Amino acid sequence: MGKTTGFMEFDRKDETYAPVKERIKNYKEFTIPLKEKELKNQGARCMDCGIPFCHSGCPLGNLIPDFNDAVYQGKWEKATKILHSTNNFPEFTGRLCPAPCEEACVLGINEDPVSIENIEKNIVETAFKNGWITPEPPIVRTGKEIAVIGSGPAGLAAAQQLNRAGHLVTVFERDEKVGGLLRYGIPDFKMEKNVIDRRLEIMEKEGIIFKTGVHVGVDVNATELQDQFDAILLCGGATVRRKLPIPGADLKGVVQAMDFLPQNNRKVDGIPFEGEELNAKGKHVIVIGGGDTGSDCIGTSIRHGAVSVTNFEIMPKSTPERPEGQPWPFWPMRLRTSSSHKEGAERVFSISTKKFIGDEKGTLKSLVTAEVFWEKVPGKRPVLKEVEGTEKEWECDLALLALGFTGSETSIAEQLGLEMDARTNINASVMDYKTNVPGVFVAGDQRRGQSLIVWAISEGRQAAHHVDSYIMGASDLPLKGDGDLPRL
Ligand SMILES: Cc1cc2nc3c(=O)[nH]c(=O)nc-3n(C[C@H](O)[C@H](O)[C@H](O)COP(=O)(O)OP(=O)(O)OC[C@H]3O[C@@H](n4cnc5c(N)ncnc54)[C@H](O)[C@@H]3O)c2cc1C
C-alpha cells in the first residue's frame, strides 16, 4: 500500500464527458481522461484491505490493490503486468464493465469506492501508448489444434490462453469481422472499434488464426471440425432474441435492437449491410427495455436525430443508493444512469406495452401501455399485474425492442448431439466447461446465458485451462483465484 492515508486525503474523482451537444454529433468515444497526478491519487485511495473483497467481486479475480499501488507509485509497466496476469483485455472491461469490483470495495461501505475501472483503463492505455503490449507467441508448439467457434470476448480470451499453452488455435466467426458483441452490439461511442483491431493485430502475430465469414453449422458441419481438431470450444454467445408477442408486433417500425445496433455499427465502420436502412431521424422513438442494450439504442437514436426518445422499463424505479436487503459487498440492483440516458431520454418505469397500432399501410404510429406492479406471492416468484385504468397511447414511429436474449442457437448442438440446459443454453458445468460430448467445451454467454464482458473473458480463460488439461493431461494456464502475482 503506497499511501496509508490516501483514502482520507483524496476524494473519488471520475473522468468527465464531453458536453452532450458536442458528443452527439458523432460516434466517437467522449470521455476526458484524468491527469496522471489525479490518477495516482485515485490509486492512493485503495486501502489494501486484509481481505480484498474487490478480488472476489471481480469475475476475473483481478489483483486490484496491487495494481492500484503500482499506479500510485507511478510504476505503470508493473501495473500493466499485474493487470494482464488475470485479464487478457482490460481495454474492453476498463471501458464497458459495470464494475462489480467497485460495489465490493471496502471503502464503498461509507465513502465512494476506489475508481478501479478507470484506473484499469488508464493502465492499459498507458501500456499501449508506450508499446509495452507486444505479441507473446509460445516458445514451443504442442502440435495440437483447437477450434474456437465465436470471436466475442469469451472466444478471444480462450484463444489467447490456449495459444500461449502452445496449441494452434483457429477462431471461426460468421460475421465479416472479429469481435462479437464488442464489435456489432456495443456502439462506437462506448468503445471505438480500433480498440479491438489493435488487440487483434497482436493476437495474429502470436499465431492465432482467424477465419471470418464462416458460419459453423451452416457453411461447415460441426462434425467435420470434430474430425479436424483435437478439441472444440463453443463461444457463440446467447443470440436468440426475446420477442414481444403482442398485437401489432409485425408492423413496419417495430424493430429488434439487435437489427438496429449492428446495422449502425456497420454503417459507422463503412461495412455494407443487408436489408432496409433503419434510421431514427425525425422519429418519436420508444425503446422497450431498460438494460445496456436499451441504453445503446437511446444513444444511437439521439445521434441519428430522433425527435424524442422514451425508454420503458417493466421493473419499478430503484434508488441510486444501495437498496435495503442488498448489502455490501453484493451486486445491488440500484438505479443506474448511463451517459446515453443523460443525452435526453425520458425514462418510464413500471410500464408494460400492450399493443402496437399501425396506419392503413401497416406502419407503426403509436403504442398502448399500462402501468404495472409486481404482486408478491409467498413462496413463489412475484406476479406481474396491471394497474386498472392506466392505459395510455404514446405517439411512436420507431419502437426498438431491447428485451434481452433467451439463449443459444441450436444448430451446432443438434449436429454434435449436445445437451441444452433448462434455460436453452448449452449445458456444461462451471467446474470444467465440458459438454456431454468428449472434446467439446462451451464458454461465455452460450453457456451462462446473456451476461457481461467480464464474465465472458473469465469463462474463456477458465475454459482454456480445462481444454488444455483435457488435451495434455494437466495445465499450467491459470484459473481464477490462483492469485499469484506474476514475477516482476
Ligand atoms: C447491445 C449490447 C450492449 C452490451 N453492453 C455491454 C456493456 O456495456 N458491458 C458489458 O459488460 N456487457 C455488455 N453486453 C453484454 C456482452 O456484450 C456479452 O455478455 C458478451 O459479449 C458475451 O461474450 P461472448 O463471447 O460469450 O459472446 P458474443 O460477444 O455474443 O460473441 C459470440 C460470437 O460468436 C459468433 N457465432 C455465433 N454462432 C456462430 C457460428 N455458428 N459460427 C461462427 N460464429 C458464430 C457470433 O457471430 C459472435 O461474433 C452488451 C450486450 C449487448 C447485446
The ligand as an SDF file (V2000), in Angstrom:
LIG
                    3D

 53 58  0  0  0  0  0  0  0  0999 V2000
  -26.1620   -4.0900  -27.2640 C   0  0  0  0  0  0  0  0  0  0  0  0
  -25.3930   -4.7430  -26.1680 C   0  0  0  0  0  0  0  0  0  0  0  0
  -24.6540   -3.9610  -25.3130 C   0  0  0  0  0  0  0  0  0  0  0  0
  -23.9200   -4.5300  -24.2950 C   0  0  0  0  0  0  0  0  0  0  0  0
  -23.1960   -3.7320  -23.4780 N   0  0  0  0  0  0  0  0  0  0  0  0
  -22.4390   -4.2880  -22.5070 C   0  0  0  0  0  0  0  0  0  0  0  0
  -21.6440   -3.4710  -21.6720 C   0  0  0  0  0  0  0  0  0  0  0  0
  -21.6390   -2.2470  -21.7800 O   0  0  0  0  0  0  0  0  0  0  0  0
  -20.8860   -4.0900  -20.7190 N   0  0  0  0  0  0  0  0  0  0  0  0
  -20.8610   -5.4500  -20.5620 C   0  0  0  0  0  0  0  0  0  0  0  0
  -20.1300   -5.9630  -19.7150 O   0  0  0  0  0  0  0  0  0  0  0  0
  -21.6260   -6.2540  -21.3470 N   0  0  0  0  0  0  0  0  0  0  0  0
  -22.4060   -5.7030  -22.3120 C   0  0  0  0  0  0  0  0  0  0  0  0
  -23.1760   -6.5090  -23.1050 N   0  0  0  0  0  0  0  0  0  0  0  0
  -23.0930   -7.9730  -22.9310 C   0  0  0  0  0  0  0  0  0  0  0  0
  -21.8070   -8.5310  -23.5710 C   0  0  0  0  0  0  0  0  0  0  0  0
  -21.5940   -7.9170  -24.8240 O   0  0  0  0  0  0  0  0  0  0  0  0
  -21.8680  -10.0390  -23.7230 C   0  0  0  0  0  0  0  0  0  0  0  0
  -22.1340  -10.6090  -22.4530 O   0  0  0  0  0  0  0  0  0  0  0  0
  -20.5550  -10.6110  -24.2490 C   0  0  0  0  0  0  0  0  0  0  0  0
  -20.2030  -10.0300  -25.4770 O   0  0  0  0  0  0  0  0  0  0  0  0
  -20.6660  -12.1230  -24.4240 C   0  0  0  0  0  0  0  0  0  0  0  0
  -19.4760  -12.5910  -24.9850 O   0  0  0  0  0  0  0  0  0  0  0  0
  -19.4070  -13.9770  -25.7730 P   0  0  0  0  0  0  0  0  0  0  0  0
  -18.0120  -14.0870  -26.2590 O   0  0  0  0  0  0  0  0  0  0  0  0
  -19.9300  -15.0700  -24.9170 O   0  0  0  0  0  0  0  0  0  0  0  0
  -20.4240  -13.8480  -26.9850 O   0  0  0  0  0  0  0  0  0  0  0  0
  -20.6320  -12.7610  -28.1310 P   0  0  0  0  0  0  0  0  0  0  0  0
  -19.9740  -11.4740  -27.8330 O   0  0  0  0  0  0  0  0  0  0  0  0
  -22.0980  -12.7640  -28.3830 O   0  0  0  0  0  0  0  0  0  0  0  0
  -19.8750  -13.3930  -29.3740 O   0  0  0  0  0  0  0  0  0  0  0  0
  -20.3380  -14.5630  -29.9920 C   0  0  0  0  0  0  0  0  0  0  0  0
  -19.7630  -14.6240  -31.3880 C   0  0  0  0  0  0  0  0  0  0  0  0
  -19.9890  -15.9230  -31.9320 O   0  0  0  0  0  0  0  0  0  0  0  0
  -20.3470  -15.7940  -33.2850 C   0  0  0  0  0  0  0  0  0  0  0  0
  -21.0650  -17.0210  -33.6610 N   0  0  0  0  0  0  0  0  0  0  0  0
  -22.2190  -17.4870  -33.1070 C   0  0  0  0  0  0  0  0  0  0  0  0
  -22.5640  -18.6600  -33.6810 N   0  0  0  0  0  0  0  0  0  0  0  0
  -21.6140  -18.9210  -34.6080 C   0  0  0  0  0  0  0  0  0  0  0  0
  -21.4320  -19.9830  -35.5340 C   0  0  0  0  0  0  0  0  0  0  0  0
  -22.2960  -21.0000  -35.5860 N   0  0  0  0  0  0  0  0  0  0  0  0
  -20.3580  -19.9530  -36.3750 N   0  0  0  0  0  0  0  0  0  0  0  0
  -19.4590  -18.9230  -36.3120 C   0  0  0  0  0  0  0  0  0  0  0  0
  -19.6050  -17.8800  -35.4580 N   0  0  0  0  0  0  0  0  0  0  0  0
  -20.6580  -17.8970  -34.6110 C   0  0  0  0  0  0  0  0  0  0  0  0
  -21.2000  -14.5590  -33.3160 C   0  0  0  0  0  0  0  0  0  0  0  0
  -21.2800  -14.0200  -34.6250 O   0  0  0  0  0  0  0  0  0  0  0  0
  -20.4220  -13.6500  -32.3620 C   0  0  0  0  0  0  0  0  0  0  0  0
  -19.4280  -12.9400  -33.0620 O   0  0  0  0  0  0  0  0  0  0  0  0
  -23.9400   -5.9510  -24.1140 C   0  0  0  0  0  0  0  0  0  0  0  0
  -24.7210   -6.7550  -24.9480 C   0  0  0  0  0  0  0  0  0  0  0  0
  -25.4450   -6.1510  -25.9730 C   0  0  0  0  0  0  0  0  0  0  0  0
  -26.2880   -7.0050  -26.8630 C   0  0  0  0  0  0  0  0  0  0  0  0
  1  2  1  0
  2  3  1  0
  2 52  2  0
  3  4  2  0
  4  5  1  0
  4 50  1  0
  5  6  2  0
  6  7  1  0
  6 13  1  0
  7  8  2  0
  7  9  1  0
  9 10  1  0
 10 11  2  0
 10 12  1  0
 12 13  2  0
 13 14  1  0
 14 15  1  0
 14 50  1  0
 15 16  1  0
 16 17  1  0
 16 18  1  0
 18 19  1  0
 18 20  1  0
 20 21  1  0
 20 22  1  0
 22 23  1  0
 23 24  1  0
 24 25  2  0
 24 26  1  0
 24 27  1  0
 27 28  1  0
 28 29  2  0
 28 30  1  0
 28 31  1  0
 31 32  1  0
 32 33  1  0
 33 34  1  0
 33 48  1  0
 34 35  1  0
 35 36  1  0
 35 46  1  0
 36 37  1  0
 36 45  1  0
 37 38  2  0
 38 39  1  0
 39 40  1  0
 39 45  2  0
 40 41  1  0
 40 42  2  0
 42 43  1  0
 43 44  2  0
 44 45  1  0
 46 47  1  0
 46 48  1  0
 48 49  1  0
 50 51  2  0
 51 52  1  0
 52 53  1  0
M  END
$$$$
